[in-house]
């Protein structure tokens, strides 16, 4: 028997597993799985469980992070990431440290051969790289696009800010300062244009009243509701 299950108060099931390569006790958290304590082959299962008891607060603190990742898309060798401008592929190589290099018009994130892509730590590394790539793309693309759409439709605005926002695609302040989300770079251009036009309309109408919707609907050829429905299919975060 290589594993044994326990019940830890406040946590639930905890699995203690022996591994022939383990030299010390470690705790591994995986989406959709109970916490796992990995112990050396000759160590008693009860010692592994006692370690989980000692680390109960740490487990309780990090489980919500796991839950947050459970519903996210995990990236691996078979599941690359694509923005509007680049594709990022994830590959295992004979290297010791994670590397990101330009390749085939996009990027490769290269990981050591024994990398576990199911690891939250690895997914966080990926998320950090993708976020910075989107930030770079957005800062180079969105200012020019906003200026062109504003000029084409007779809008004026004060200042444009591009940032990583968790709750909305964009916003417009009372002073006509426009904020846009870097994650617009994950949308098809016609949907990011829809968001930009939405915020430009707020430079004229500060609420979502009938006049606002009439103006926006006119600018998108009578397809406001359809485009809004399409936009809602996309998650704001990676």
PyMOL commands that set and color helices and strands:
alter all, ss='L'
color gray80, all
select helices_A, chain A and resi 45-54+56-70+120-153+182-186+189-201+210-219+224-231
alter helices_A, ss='H'
color red, helices_A
select strands_A, chain A and resi 3-8+12-19+26-28+35-40+81-82+87-93+99-103+106-112+160-163+170-172+178-181
alter strands_A, ss='S'
color yellow, strands_A
deselect
rebuild
show_as cartoon
